[in-house]
Amino acid sequence: MSEAGLEDVVVIGGGITGLHAAMTVAEDGWRVRLVDAMGGGGQLLNLGPLASYHSGASKDDSGPDLAGQLLEQAMEGGVELSFGSVSRLTDTTPFRVDTDAGELLARVVVIATGQSAGQLGLPGETDLVGRGISHCASCDGPLFANKAVCVVGDGEWAVDEALHLAEYASRVTLIVPSAALRCGRRRPGLLGATEKIEIVLDAVPTALTSRDGLLQSVAVEGVGGGRTIPTDGLFPITGWRPNTEFVPDTVACRLDGNLAVDRFGATTLPNLFAAGDVTRSSPGTLLEAAAAGVTTGMAVNRLLASATVLP
């Protein structure tokens, strides 16, 4: 086991991937510390009912419900939780993880910081955040009761946001920047079950209009030509970017900017692992995120048990 003050493993990021990685390592008796700026939960905290996740949670549970369950399991399993935003990670072992709450030392580090979404790159977009543009349907959906809203994205997260917003809004337009939705076969049926949702395929937002500082419409261009969609709210679930600002330049990334790993989550730096959406070009499903955490956690356990390359 580790010396005093030296963790066996520090997991950076307390979303579904980081929690599963931390729990998997802790189950083998290693000293594990999970560090997260918000105290854990990650993107789960922004999700409503979990129609796509049925392992360890009821289908009627929400994202925050599942986050609470996983955090409780992790703490009961021996995972230590630290609140803090990571500003720097060294590239030599033992690793030093600098946070705004102090520094941590670790023999092995797992990066599970996921991605941030919502940047369309349109003029005036930043000024309209909170004034029509939102990144959390479960947080802001009630604010758009009986109003028209748009969701931009082609994956499972975008579909779930559209379904959640349909509970409040008078109309939901799902703007899909590709020729088809990238989601399970069950999803289109759920979308089609409500007349509130219109799906616009092969459409890319090109401009925003506002009045008195509030969003009024979004213009789109695509295969079928251009159109302007009046809307009170816009939820961009696209433009994902990995949260890797603290990662050393010596760690290899793919062309899309996400961390390069092997099938077990090992990065190009010895003893440094990464798992989940921080290694993907776009977010996967909740089950994929959980599986990635377990797979990487098991690989870390094998490394720790070998004790051949660790400080």
N, C-alpha and C positions, 0 to 999 in steps of 0.2 A: 504494500500500500504506500501511499504518498507520505512525504515528510510534512511536518507542521507548516502550514502556510502555502504548501504546494499541492494544488489539486491534481488528481489524476486526469480529469477531463473538465474543460470549460466548454459549455455549449452556448454559443452566441445566437440569441433569437429564441423567443418563447412561443412561437406559433405551433401549429399541429406537428410540423416536422421536427422542430427542436425538442418539443415535449416528448415525442416518441423516441428520439435518439437518446435523450437524457434518461428516460425510464429504462430503456433497454440496457444501457451501460450500468446503471445503478442496480439493476437486478442481479448483475454478476458481482456485486459487492464493492465496486470501485467508487472512489470519492468523486462525485459529480456536482458541479455548480452550474446553474443555468442563469445567464445574465440577460436581462431584457429591460428596455427603457420604460415599458408600461407595466411591467410585472407579469407578463405572459398573456397569451391569447392570440396575439397577432391578428391576421385578417379574419379569424373566427369572430372577433368582436364586432365586425361590420356585417355579419351575415344574419339573415332572418331564419325561417324554418329550413331545416337541412333535408331537403327532398332527395339529395343525392348521397347522403351518408347514412349508413345503417349499421355500422360496426361500433359498438360501445355507446350508442345513443339512440334514443327513440326518434323516429322520423318526424315527430312533432316537436322535438327539441330545436332550439335556435342555436346560432353560432356561439353566443355567450354562454348558453347552457353547457354545450360540449366543452368549451374552454375551461369552465369552472370544474367540470368533472375530471378533465385531464390534469389540471393543476393539482387538484386534490389527490389524485392517484400518484402523481409525481412526488409530492411532498411526503405522502405516506410511504413511498418506495425509497426514500432516502435522498432524493434530489434536494440540494440546497439552492434557494432562490436569491438572487441579488438584483436589486433595481439599479439600472444605470445605462447610459447611452455610451456605446463603445466609440472611442475616437481614434484608437491606434492599436495595431497588433504587430508585434515584432516578428521577424522571420527567422529567429534562432531559438533553439530549445534550451531550457524550458521557455515556453512562450510567455510574454508579458502582454496582458490585455489591459489597456488603459481605458478607464471609464470616468465619467464625471463624478463618480462616487468613490474613486480610488482605483488601485491596480490589483490585478489578479495574476497569479502564476499557475501555469498548467503544463503538464507533460504532453497532453494532446488537446487540440482545439477542434471543435466542430462548428462550422459556420452554417447557420440555418436562418439567415436574416430575410429570406424571401425577396419580394419585389414590391415596388410602389407603382401605382397606376395613375392614369388620368391626364396625361399630357398629350393634347392633340396638336400643340404647336401653332395655334391660330392667333392672329392679332386680337388683343383685348381679352384673351382667355383668363389670364391671371387676375385681372380686375373684376371678373365676374364670379370668381370662386366665392361662395357664400351669398351670391346675389343671383342665383339661378343655376350655377354649376356646383355640383356636389359629387363626392366620391363615396358616399355611404347611404344606400337606399334604406337600410334598417334604421339608420339614425334620423334621416331627413324625410323619409317617405310621407309621414303625416303632414308635413308642411305643404305638400303638393296635393292635398285632398281636393278632388273635383277639378283638377287642373291637367293640362297636357304636358307630358314629359317625354324625353328621348333618352335612350341608352345606346351607347356606342361600343361595339365589341362583337366577337364571333365565337367566344368560348363559353364554357359552362357557367363561369362567374357572371358574364353578361346576361345569360338567360335567367339565372336565378334573380338577378337584380330586377329584370323586367317583370318577372312573375310576382316579386314582392311589391313592386311599385303599382302593379295592376290592382292591388287591394285598396289603394287610395286614389290613384289618379283617374281622371275621366277617359284618358287615352294614353297609351304607351306606344311609341314608335321605336322599334329595335333596329338601329342602323348597323348593318353588317358589312364591314369593309372587304369581305371576300365573297366568293360565289356560293358558299354554303356555311351553315353553322358547324362548329367543331364541338359537338357534344354527343352524349348518348342518344340512342334511338328513341328513348322515352321522352326526351325533352321537347321535340317539335310538337308532339301530341299534347303536352301540357300547355304549350303556347297557344295551340289552336283551340284549346278548350274555352278560351275567353275571347269574346269579340273586341275586347278593349285593346288587344295587342296587334299592331301591324308590323310585319317584318319587311324591311327594305334591304335587299341583297345587292352586293357589288356597289356599295355607295360609300363615298369618303367625304367626311365633313370638310368644307373648304372655307367657310366664313361664319362669323357670328354677328348678329345685330342686337342692339340693346336700345332701351329708352329709359331715360332718367336713372341710368346706372343698373337697370335690371334686364336680364336676358329676355329677348323677344322671339328670336328665331335662329335656326341653323340652316345654312345652305349646304347641299350635298351635290356631288357630281359622281356619275357612274356610267355603267354600260347602257342603262336606259335613259341617259341624259341627266340634266340637272333639275333640281327642285328646291324650293325653300319650305321648310317645315316650321310652322309657328309652334313655339314651345315655351313653357314657363320654367322648365327644368331640364338640365342636361347632365347625364351621369356617364362620364367617359370611363369605360372599363377596357382600356386599350393603352397603347404607348407604355407598356410595362418596362421598367428599368430595375436592374438588380441593386440591392442595397449593399454595396461593396466599397463604400468610401474609405473605410478603415483598413482594407486589405492591402498588404504589402505589394509593391509593384513586381516583386520576384515571383508572385503566384500567377500562373498562366491563365488567361481568359480566352474564350472562344471569340470568333468574329463578332458575335452579337453582344459581347460584353459580359456574358455570364461566365462564372467560374468553370474551368475545365476540370473534369473529374473522370476517374475510371468507373466501372460498374459498381464498385463498392463505396464510392464517394471520396476516394483519396485524391487530393490535389497534387500538383507537381512539387509541392514542398513537403518533405518528410514529416509525418505526424500531424499534418494539417488536413482535415477533411471538410467537405461541404456537402450539403444535402438539400433536396427540395427545390423550390422555385428559383433559388439563387443560382442554380446550375442549368436552368431551362430557358428557352427563348420566350415562352409564355407560360402562365400558370397552369398547372395540372389540376386534376380533381383532388378532393379532400382525401380520398382513399390512396391516390398516388403519393400525395404528400406524406401521409402517415407511413406508407410502406417504405418510402425513401428514408425516413428517420429510423425505422427498425433495421433496414439493411445496413445503413451506415453505423448504427450503434453496435450491431453484431461484428462488423469489421473492426471497429475500435476495440471491442472486447478481445478479439483474436490478437490484435497488436499488443495490447496491454499484457495479455497472458504470455506472449512470447518473450517480452522483456529484453529483446535483443538490440533494439535501436532507440530505446527511450532513455532520457536522462535520469 
